[in-house]
Every structure is written in C-alpha cells, then in structure tokens.
Amino acid sequence: MSTGEIVLKVGGEGGSLTLLRIKAASGWRFRVIRDESTLRGLLNEEDCEGLEFWSQSDWIDSWESALAHLDKHPWHLFVPLRVHPDFKRQISMVVRKRFRKDKHAEEDTDWNLHRLECWRRLLD
C-alpha cells in the first residue's frame, strides 16, 4: 500500500476506499486507493479473470479533485471506518451534501438511518 496519512477510509461489501494525504512542497496531495481484494476469495478463478481488485490514483493536488475521484463510487453510502481528526468537519459537510443529493439515501429506511448514525458517531 502507498505511504501517506489516512484522511478517510470507508468499507463496503468486499472492499474499501481509502483517501491518503502527503505533505508536498506545494501543499497537501491526495491519493485514492480502491481495494476489493476480499472479493477475490469469493469468486472462482474464471470469474476473477480480467478483474482488477486493487487500484490507486495518481497523487492529486486538490481536495476538490480528491473528492471527484472518491465520487466515482457511492462512498458516502459505505460504512465509515476512519476519518482523520483534521478532516472531520469537511467530511461531515460533504457526507450530508451527498446524502441530500442521493435520492435512494433520502428514504428513511432502517439501513439509511443506520448509515447516517455510523457517520454521525465517527464524526462527532
């Protein structure tokens, strides 16, 4: 795995997304890592053929671009595992915004309420 400090880590069925940061001369840089290697153990060899279970972005120069990379996945609907203390406020605002935009997440189902509670506990 890449070196860097974890800003955000979320998990889902079979994998996780991690946002890392490093300090560069020009400021903070970010990288998104997608790890779905758990799925490999659930699939037979034929089903695994041609699938990529792990990937990472190049280093990204801005917070907004890092969020755009994360937004390739419905990360706000995943289980929050870790949020760096310096980013709790920013992540909290972004998660609330994503939930408001996501029509499926707006429904007051037990699952959506549970996800929101997980985020609230981690971000408080």
Buried (B, 14 or more C-beta within 10 A) or exposed (E): EEEBEBBBBBBBEBBBBBBBBEEEEEEBBBBBBBBBEBBBEEEEEEEEEEEEBEEBBEBBBEBEBBBEBBEEBBBBBBBBBBBBEEBBEBBBEBBBEBBEEBEEBEEEEEEBEEBBEBBEEBBE
